[in-house]
Amino acid sequence: MKPTTEKRKGTLRRQVNDLVMRDGEVQESKLWANLFKAAALWLVMFHAETVLKDWAILATLLVIGVAPDLLKKMITMKLGGHNESSKP
């Protein structure tokens, strides 16, 4: 059998859905990560001097923007939750 290929073209709706959905379900982490990226971009565009002056703000933006899953795991561990990735 020949492998079937997707004949439908990606539309704008599909691309927007891919920003917040995985396997047909809304992923909160993807939604919050994309909202944060937009907020961080706005903050850097309009308040760049303040962001660059204070290293704590810049470090927070980088950590949350670059590694949102790491931040989520750190918060879960801090609050005493269980780590889902360690399940067999």
N, CA, C and O atoms as a MOPAC input file, in Angstrom:
PM7 MOZYME 1SCF
protein

 N      0.82200 1    -1.18000 1     0.00000 1
 C      0.00000 1     0.00000 1     0.00000 1
 C      0.86800 1     1.24600 1     0.00000 1
 O      1.92200 1     1.29600 1     0.63500 1
 N      0.40900 1     2.22600 1    -0.71200 1
 C      1.10500 1     3.50400 1    -0.71700 1
 C      0.73300 1     4.29000 1     0.54600 1
 O     -0.41400 1     4.27400 1     0.99400 1
 N      1.71200 1     4.96300 1     1.09100 1
 C      1.36900 1     5.81000 1     2.23100 1
 C      0.52200 1     6.99100 1     1.75800 1
 O      0.83700 1     7.63500 1     0.75700 1
 N     -0.53700 1     7.26000 1     2.48200 1
 C     -1.39900 1     8.36700 1     2.08700 1
 C     -0.82900 1     9.66900 1     2.63000 1
 O     -0.30900 1     9.73000 1     3.74500 1
 N     -0.93800 1    10.67200 1     1.83600 1
 C     -0.46100 1    11.98900 1     2.25400 1
 C     -1.65200 1    12.89600 1     2.48100 1
 O     -2.73100 1    12.69400 1     1.92300 1
 N     -1.43500 1    13.87300 1     3.29200 1
 C     -2.48400 1    14.84000 1     3.60100 1
 C     -2.72600 1    15.70200 1     2.36700 1
 O     -1.81800 1    16.39200 1     1.90300 1
 N     -3.94400 1    15.66400 1     1.83600 1
 C     -4.26500 1    16.43800 1     0.64200 1
 C     -4.77300 1    17.83400 1     0.98500 1
 O     -4.75900 1    18.73400 1     0.14500 1
 N     -5.21900 1    18.00500 1     2.22200 1
 C     -5.72400 1    19.31400 1     2.60900 1
 C     -4.56100 1    20.26100 1     2.86600 1
 O     -3.53000 1    19.86600 1     3.41000 1
 N     -4.73600 1    21.48700 1     2.47600 1
 C     -3.70600 1    22.48500 1     2.70700 1
 C     -3.94500 1    23.15100 1     4.05500 1
 O     -5.08400 1    23.28000 1     4.50400 1
 N     -2.87000 1    23.56500 1     4.68600 1
 C     -2.98600 1    24.24800 1     5.96900 1
 C     -3.62000 1    25.61300 1     5.78900 1
 O     -3.11900 1    26.44500 1     5.03200 1
 N     -4.69700 1    25.83700 1     6.46900 1
 C     -5.36400 1    27.12600 1     6.39800 1
 C     -4.98700 1    27.95000 1     7.62100 1
 O     -4.33700 1    27.45600 1     8.54300 1
 N     -5.39600 1    29.18500 1     7.61500 1
 C     -5.11300 1    30.06300 1     8.74400 1
 C     -5.75500 1    29.52300 1    10.01400 1
 O     -5.16000 1    29.60100 1    11.08900 1
 N     -6.95500 1    28.98100 1     9.90600 1
 C     -7.63800 1    28.42300 1    11.07100 1
 C     -6.82400 1    27.28500 1    11.67700 1
 O     -6.67500 1    27.20800 1    12.89700 1
 N     -6.29900 1    26.40500 1    10.83300 1
 C     -5.49000 1    25.28300 1    11.32800 1
 C     -4.21100 1    25.78700 1    12.00300 1
 O     -3.78500 1    25.24100 1    13.02100 1
 N     -3.61200 1    26.81400 1    11.44100 1
 C     -2.38800 1    27.35400 1    12.02800 1
 C     -2.66300 1    28.00300 1    13.37700 1
 O     -1.85600 1    27.88000 1    14.29800 1
 N     -3.79600 1    28.69500 1    13.50300 1
 C     -4.15900 1    29.29100 1    14.78200 1
 C     -4.46400 1    28.19500 1    15.80600 1
 O     -4.06200 1    28.29700 1    16.96500 1
 N     -5.16700 1    27.15600 1    15.38000 1
 C     -5.45500 1    26.04400 1    16.28400 1
 C     -4.17400 1    25.37500 1    16.77000 1
 O     -4.09400 1    24.96400 1    17.92700 1
 N     -3.17400 1    25.26200 1    15.90200 1
 C     -1.91700 1    24.63100 1    16.29300 1
 C     -1.17100 1    25.43000 1    17.35700 1
 O     -0.32700 1    24.88100 1    18.06500 1
 N     -1.47800 1    26.73100 1    17.47500 1
 C     -0.82500 1    27.54200 1    18.49600 1
 C     -1.21400 1    27.11800 1    19.90800 1
 O     -0.41100 1    27.23500 1    20.83300 1
 N     -2.44600 1    26.62300 1    20.08100 1
 C     -2.92600 1    26.30400 1    21.42900 1
 C     -3.41200 1    24.87100 1    21.58300 1
 O     -3.76600 1    24.47100 1    22.69200 1
 N     -3.44400 1    24.08500 1    20.51700 1
 C     -3.98500 1    22.73700 1    20.60100 1
 C     -2.95000 1    21.69200 1    20.22500 1
 O     -2.06000 1    21.93600 1    19.40900 1
 N     -3.08700 1    20.51900 1    20.84000 1
 C     -2.26200 1    19.36900 1    20.47800 1
 C     -3.19000 1    18.16200 1    20.46900 1
 O     -3.88200 1    17.90500 1    21.45400 1
 N     -3.21000 1    17.44000 1    19.39300 1
 C     -4.05500 1    16.25400 1    19.23300 1
 C     -5.53400 1    16.56800 1    19.45900 1
 O     -6.27300 1    15.74900 1    20.00600 1
 N     -5.95700 1    17.75100 1    19.03500 1
 C     -7.37000 1    18.12500 1    19.12600 1
 C     -7.82600 1    18.61900 1    20.47600 1
 O     -9.01400 1    18.88800 1    20.65700 1
 N     -6.92700 1    18.75000 1    21.42900 1
 C     -7.28100 1    19.22500 1    22.76000 1
 C     -6.49800 1    20.49300 1    23.08100 1
 O     -5.33100 1    20.62900 1    22.71400 1
 N     -7.15300 1    21.40700 1    23.76500 1
 C     -6.49400 1    22.64800 1    24.16000 1
 C     -5.44800 1    22.34600 1    25.22600 1
 O     -5.73500 1    21.68900 1    26.22700 1
 N     -4.25500 1    22.82400 1    25.00000 1
 C     -3.15800 1    22.64800 1    25.94800 1
 C     -2.93000 1    23.98100 1    26.66300 1
 O     -2.51900 1    24.96300 1    26.04500 1
 N     -3.19800 1    24.00400 1    27.95600 1
 C     -3.06300 1    25.24200 1    28.71100 1
 C     -1.63700 1    25.77200 1    28.67100 1
 O     -1.43100 1    26.98400 1    28.60200 1
 N     -0.66800 1    24.89700 1    28.71300 1
 C      0.72100 1    25.36000 1    28.71500 1
 C      1.06600 1    26.07100 1    27.40800 1
 O      1.77600 1    27.07600 1    27.41700 1
 N      0.56600 1    25.55300 1    26.28900 1
 C      0.82200 1    26.21000 1    25.00700 1
 C      0.10400 1    27.55700 1    24.94500 1
 O      0.64700 1    28.53300 1    24.42800 1
 N     -1.11300 1    27.60300 1    25.47200 1
 C     -1.88100 1    28.84700 1    25.46300 1
 C     -1.18100 1    29.91500 1    26.28800 1
 O     -0.98400 1    31.03500 1    25.81700 1
 N     -0.80000 1    29.57200 1    27.53300 1
 C     -0.14100 1    30.54600 1    28.40100 1
 C      1.23300 1    30.93200 1    27.86400 1
 O      1.63800 1    32.08600 1    27.99700 1
 N      1.95500 1    29.99600 1    27.26400 1
 C      3.27400 1    30.31900 1    26.70700 1
 C      3.14900 1    31.32900 1    25.56900 1
 O      3.94700 1    32.26200 1    25.47700 1
 N      2.15800 1    31.14900 1    24.70900 1
 C      1.97200 1    32.09100 1    23.60300 1
 C      1.47900 1    33.45000 1    24.08600 1
 O      1.89000 1    34.47900 1    23.55000 1
 N      0.61000 1    33.46900 1    25.08300 1
 C      0.17300 1    34.74500 1    25.65400 1
 C      1.33900 1    35.46200 1    26.32400 1
 O      1.47100 1    36.68100 1    26.21500 1
 N      2.18100 1    34.70300 1    27.01700 1
 C      3.34100 1    35.30800 1    27.66300 1
 C      4.29900 1    35.89200 1    26.63100 1
 O      4.84200 1    36.97900 1    26.82900 1
 N      4.50400 1    35.18200 1    25.54500 1
 C      5.41500 1    35.68900 1    24.51300 1
 C      4.92800 1    37.01700 1    23.95900 1
 O      5.72800 1    37.92100 1    23.72000 1
 N      3.62100 1    37.14100 1    23.75300 1
 C      3.05400 1    38.40300 1    23.25700 1
 C      3.23100 1    39.50500 1    24.30400 1
 O      3.60600 1    40.62700 1    23.96300 1
 N      2.96500 1    39.19400 1    25.57200 1
 C      3.12100 1    40.18700 1    26.63500 1
 C      4.58700 1    40.59400 1    26.80100 1
 O      4.88700 1    41.77100 1    27.00100 1
 N      5.48800 1    39.63200 1    26.71900 1
 C      6.91700 1    39.92900 1    26.85800 1
 C      7.40600 1    40.79400 1    25.70100 1
 O      8.20600 1    41.70800 1    25.90400 1
 N      6.93400 1    40.51600 1    24.50200 1
 C      7.30700 1    41.33200 1    23.34500 1
 C      6.83300 1    42.76700 1    23.53400 1
 O      7.57500 1    43.70900 1    23.25200 1
 N      5.60100 1    42.93900 1    24.00900 1
 C      5.07400 1    44.27900 1    24.25600 1
 C      5.91100 1    44.97800 1    25.32100 1
 O      6.25300 1    46.15200 1    25.17900 1
 N      6.24100 1    44.25000 1    26.39100 1
 C      7.02000 1    44.83500 1    27.47700 1
 C      8.39100 1    45.28400 1    26.99500 1
 O      8.84500 1    46.37100 1    27.34900 1
 N      9.04300 1    44.47500 1    26.20600 1
 C     10.36600 1    44.82900 1    25.69900 1
 C     10.28300 1    45.99000 1    24.70500 1
 O     11.15500 1    46.85800 1    24.68700 1
 N      9.24000 1    46.00200 1    23.88600 1
 C      9.10800 1    47.07800 1    22.89300 1
 C      8.88600 1    48.44600 1    23.55000 1
 O      9.46300 1    49.44200 1    23.11400 1
 N      8.06400 1    48.49600 1    24.58000 1
 C      7.69000 1    49.78900 1    25.14500 1
 C      8.41900 1    50.14600 1    26.43800 1
 O      8.38000 1    51.30000 1    26.86400 1
 N      9.08000 1    49.17900 1    27.06700 1
 C      9.79000 1    49.44100 1    28.31100 1
 C     11.16800 1    48.79300 1    28.29400 1
 O     11.59700 1    48.21400 1    29.29200 1
 N     11.85200 1    48.88600 1    27.17900 1
 C     13.14200 1    48.21800 1    27.02500 1
 C     14.17500 1    48.72600 1    28.01900 1
 O     14.96600 1    47.93900 1    28.54100 1
 N     14.18300 1    50.01600 1    28.28800 1
 C     15.18700 1    50.57200 1    29.19900 1
 C     15.04100 1    49.98800 1    30.60500 1
 O     16.03700 1    49.65000 1    31.24500 1
 N     13.81500 1    49.87200 1    31.07800 1
 C     13.57100 1    49.31600 1    32.41300 1
 C     13.94000 1    47.83400 1    32.46600 1
 O     14.54500 1    47.37200 1    33.43400 1
 N     13.57200 1    47.09600 1    31.42000 1
 C     13.85200 1    45.65600 1    31.37900 1
 C     15.34800 1    45.41100 1    31.36900 1
 O     15.83200 1    44.52900 1    32.07800 1
 N     16.08300 1    46.16700 1    30.58500 1
 C     17.52300 1    45.95600 1    30.48300 1
 C     18.27600 1    46.46600 1    31.70800 1
 O     19.37600 1    45.99500 1    31.99900 1
 N     17.69200 1    47.42500 1    32.42700 1
 C     18.35300 1    47.96900 1    33.60600 1
 C     18.30900 1    46.99200 1    34.78600 1
 O     19.27800 1    46.88500 1    35.53700 1
 N     17.19900 1    46.28600 1    34.94900 1
 C     17.03500 1    45.37500 1    36.08800 1
 C     17.22700 1    43.93800 1    35.61600 1
 O     16.43900 1    43.43600 1    34.81500 1
 N     18.26700 1    43.27800 1    36.10800 1
 C     18.58200 1    41.92300 1    35.64400 1
 C     17.52100 1    40.91500 1    36.06000 1
 O     17.33200 1    39.91000 1    35.37400 1
 N     16.82300 1    41.15600 1    37.16800 1
 C     15.80600 1    40.21100 1    37.64000 1
 C     14.62800 1    40.14200 1    36.65700 1
 O     14.10000 1    39.06300 1    36.38800 1
 N     14.22800 1    41.28900 1    36.13300 1
 C     13.13800 1    41.30500 1    35.14600 1
 C     13.57600 1    40.58500 1    33.88600 1
 O     12.82900 1    39.77200 1    33.34100 1
 N     14.77100 1    40.87500 1    33.42500 1
 C     15.28300 1    40.23300 1    32.21600 1
 C     15.42500 1    38.72800 1    32.40600 1
 O     15.07600 1    37.95900 1    31.51100 1
 N     15.92700 1    38.30100 1    33.54600 1
 C     16.07800 1    36.86200 1    33.81100 1
 C     14.71500 1    36.18000 1    33.86700 1
 O     14.55700 1    35.07300 1    33.35300 1
 N     13.73600 1    36.82500 1    34.48300 1
 C     12.38600 1    36.25900 1    34.54600 1
 C     11.79800 1    36.10200 1    33.16200 1
 O     11.21400 1    35.06500 1    32.84600 1
 N     11.94500 1    37.11700 1    32.33800 1
 C     11.43500 1    37.02500 1    30.96500 1
 C     12.10100 1    35.89700 1    30.20000 1
 O     11.43500 1    35.16500 1    29.46800 1
 N     13.40100 1    35.74900 1    30.36000 1
 C     14.11300 1    34.69500 1    29.63900 1
 C     13.72500 1    33.30300 1    30.13000 1
 O     13.50200 1    32.40500 1    29.31800 1
 N     13.64300 1    33.11500 1    31.42700 1
 C     13.31700 1    31.79300 1    31.96200 1
 C     11.90400 1    31.37800 1    31.56100 1
 O     11.68500 1    30.25700 1    31.10200 1
 N     10.95900 1    32.28100 1    31.73600 1
 C      9.57700 1    31.93600 1    31.41100 1
 C      9.38900 1    31.81000 1    29.89600 1
 O      8.62900 1    30.95900 1    29.43500 1
 N     10.06700 1    32.64200 1    29.13700 1
 C      9.91600 1    32.59800 1    27.68800 1
 C     10.61600 1    31.43000 1    27.02800 1
 O     10.09800 1    30.84900 1    26.07400 1
 N     11.78200 1    31.08400 1    27.52700 1
 C     12.57500 1    30.02700 1    26.89400 1
 C     12.18900 1    28.64400 1    27.40400 1
 O     12.15800 1    27.68300 1    26.63500 1
 N     11.89800 1    28.54100 1    28.68400 1
 C     11.64200 1    27.22400 1    29.26100 1
 C     10.35800 1    27.19800 1    30.09200 1
 O     10.42500 1    27.00400 1    31.30600 1
 N      9.19200 1    27.38600 1    29.47100 1
 C      7.95600 1    27.38100 1    30.26700 1
 C      7.66600 1    26.02000 1    30.90200 1
 O      7.08900 1    25.96400 1    31.98800 1
 N      8.05200 1    24.93200 1    30.25200 1
 C      7.82500 1    23.60600 1    30.83700 1
 C      8.69200 1    23.39400 1    32.07200 1
 O      8.26000 1    22.77200 1    33.04300 1
 N      9.90700 1    23.90900 1    32.03100 1
 C     10.78400 1    23.81200 1    33.19300 1
 C     10.19400 1    24.59200 1    34.36000 1
 O     10.21400 1    24.12200 1    35.49800 1
 N      9.67300 1    25.77200 1    34.08400 1
 C      9.04900 1    26.56700 1    35.13000 1
 C      7.83400 1    25.84400 1    35.70200 1
 O      7.62400 1    25.84500 1    36.91500 1
 N      7.03800 1    25.22900 1    34.83700 1
 C      5.86300 1    24.48900 1    35.29800 1
 C      6.27100 1    23.33700 1    36.20800 1
 O      5.62000 1    23.09800 1    37.22500 1
 N      7.33700 1    22.61800 1    35.86000 1
 C      7.82100 1    21.51500 1    36.69000 1
 C      8.35500 1    22.02100 1    38.02500 1
 O      8.14200 1    21.39000 1    39.06000 1
 N      9.05100 1    23.16100 1    38.00300 1
 C      9.59400 1    23.71700 1    39.23700 1
 C      8.47300 1    24.14100 1    40.17900 1
 O      8.56400 1    23.91500 1    41.38500 1
 N      7.41900 1    24.75100 1    39.64700 1
 C      6.28800 1    25.16300 1    40.47600 1
 C      5.58900 1    23.94400 1    41.04800 1
 O      5.21500 1    23.93700 1    42.22100 1
 N      5.40700 1    22.91300 1    40.23300 1
 C      4.76300 1    21.68900 1    40.70100 1
 C      5.57600 1    21.04900 1    41.81800 1
 O      5.01100 1    20.61200 1    42.82100 1
 N      6.88700 1    20.99000 1    41.65600 1
 C      7.73600 1    20.41500 1    42.69200 1
 C      7.70900 1    21.25700 1    43.96100 1
 O      7.69700 1    20.71000 1    45.06400 1
 N      7.69800 1    22.57100 1    43.82300 1
 C      7.69000 1    23.46600 1    44.97200 1
 C      6.39800 1    23.33100 1    45.76600 1
 O      6.41300 1    23.41100 1    46.99400 1
 N      5.27500 1    23.12500 1    45.06900 1
 C      3.98700 1    23.01500 1    45.73200 1
 C      3.70300 1    21.60100 1    46.22800 1
 O      2.64100 1    21.35000 1    46.79700 1
 N      4.63600 1    20.67800 1    46.02200 1
 C      4.47900 1    19.32500 1    46.53700 1
 C      3.68200 1    18.40900 1    45.63400 1
 O      3.22800 1    17.35000 1    46.06800 1
 N      3.50500 1    18.79900 1    44.39300 1
 C      2.77200 1    17.95100 1    43.45400 1
 C      3.63500 1    16.81500 1    42.96200 1
 O      4.82100 1    16.73500 1    43.28100 1
 N      3.03400 1    15.94000 1    42.18600 1
 C      3.79100 1    14.82000 1    41.63300 1
 C      4.21700 1    15.16200 1    40.21000 1
 O      3.59100 1    15.98100 1    39.53700 1
 N      5.26300 1    14.53600 1    39.78000 1
 C      5.79600 1    14.74500 1    38.44300 1
 C      5.19500 1    13.69100 1    37.52900 1
 O      5.45700 1    12.50000 1    37.70200 1
 N      4.38800 1    14.11700 1    36.55300 1
 C      3.71700 1    13.16600 1    35.66700 1
 C      4.67200 1    12.46100 1    34.72500 1
 O      4.39400 1    11.35100 1    34.27200 1
 N      5.81000 1    13.10600 1    34.42300 1
 C      6.73700 1    12.48700 1    33.47200 1
 C      7.47800 1    11.29700 1    34.08800 1
 O      8.07800 1    10.51000 1    33.35600 1
 N      7.45100 1    11.15000 1    35.40600 1
 C      8.16800 1    10.04000 1    36.02600 1
 C      7.30700 1     8.78900 1    36.14200 1
 O      7.75600 1     7.77800 1    36.68300 1
 N      6.07700 1     8.84300 1    35.64200 1
 C      5.22700 1     7.66900 1    35.67800 1
 C      5.71400 1     6.62800 1    34.69000 1
 O      6.19600 1     6.98300 1    33.61400 1
 N      5.59700 1     5.32800 1    35.03400 1
 C      6.05100 1     4.28600 1    34.10300 1
 C      5.11800 1     4.13400 1    32.93300 1
 O      5.35600 1     3.30100 1    32.05800 1

